[in-house]
Amino acid sequence: PAPRTRSGGNAPRRDPGQPSPADLVACHVLHSIGSDLSRTKAIKEELVQAVTKASEAALGKDFQRAVLVGSNAMHIDAPGSDIDVVVFHGASVQDVTVLKDVMDELDKPQPGLP
C-alpha cells in the first residue's frame, strides 16, 4: 500500500532513484552559492591586492607581509563572507595613525575595482 500523508490520504509513490523535491531545492541552492563564489573570486583577489598595496604604501620599509585569513583563506566562504587580511609590520605603532594611512591609500582609485 501507498504511504499515508499527514491528512490521511495516500502519498504518490516516488521512484527511489529519483531526487525528492527537497533534494532538487538543495542542489539549486548549492549551485547558486557556487556560482556566486566563482563570480566574486576575482574581485576578492583584487581587494586583497589593494589592501596589500595600501599597507605597503602606508608602512613603507616597515611592511613585512599581508596574509589572507579566515573563511576565504580556508575556502569555506559564502557569498556574503567578509575578507580578512592580517598585515605584519616592523613599525612600533602606538596609535591608529597607520590604519588611517592605509584607509587614505584605499580611498584612492584602485585599478580593477569598481
N, C-alpha and C positions, 0 to 999 in steps of 0.2 A: 504493500500500500504506500501511497504518497505521504510524505511528512506533513504534519498538521501545522498550520500557521497559528499565530497568536489569536487570530479572530476565530479559529476553529475550522477554517476552510483548508482545502488541500493546496499545498505549495507546488508549483510546477517543478518537475524533475530537471536537474541540471546535469549535463554531461560532466563527469568528474575531470575530464581532460580540458575542459573549457574554464577560463578565468571567471571568477564571480564579478559582479558589478563593483564591489569594493576593491578587488584586485585591479580592475581597469582604472578606477579613480586613483589608486595609489601609484600605479605606473605613470599615469598622466602627470600627477603632481611631481614625482621624481624626475621625469623627463623635463618638465618646465624649470625645475630648480637647476638641473644640469645645463640647460640652455642658457639660463640667466648667468650662471657662473662662467660659462665659456665666453659670453659676450662681455663680461666685466673684467676678465682676466688681464687683458692688455691695459685697460685703464688703471687697474690696481698696480700693475708693474710700473706704469708711468708715475703714479703717485708716490710709490716708494722711491723711485729715482729722484723725483722732485724734492722729497724730504731729505734724501741723502745729499743732493747738491746744495740745498739751502743750508744744511748743517755744516757742510764743508766750507761754504762761503762765510757763514757766521762765526765758525770756530777757527778758521784758518789752519795754522800749523798744529793747533791743539786737537783737531779732528782725528779720530783713530779709525772708527768704522761704524756703519749702521747695519743693524740686523733686524730682519723681519721676524716677528714672534707671534704667538697666539694661533688662532684657528686658521688664518691664512697660511702661516708657515707650516702647519701640520696638514694642510689640505683638507680640513674638515669645516671650512667656512660655508656659510649660507649666503644667499644674495644680499641680505642686509647686514652682514658682518662688518665690523669696523676693521681698520688696518692698523696693526700695532707695530711700531718701529722703535727699537731702542738704539740710541746714539751713544757711543762710547767716545770719551774725550779725555784729554790730559789737562784741561783747564781747571784751575781752582776757582770755581764759580760759587759765590756766596749768595747770589740773588737770582732773580728771574730774567736778568738782562739778556742772557744768551738765548732764552726762549723767545723773547721779544725780537731779537736779531733774526732768529730762524723764521719767525712769523713775518717779519718785514721782507725777508727773501722770498717766502712763499706767496706774499701778496703781489709780487712782480709777475707779469705774464709768463706762463710756463708753456714752452713749445710742446705740442702734442696733447695738451689738456684743454678742456673747454673752459 
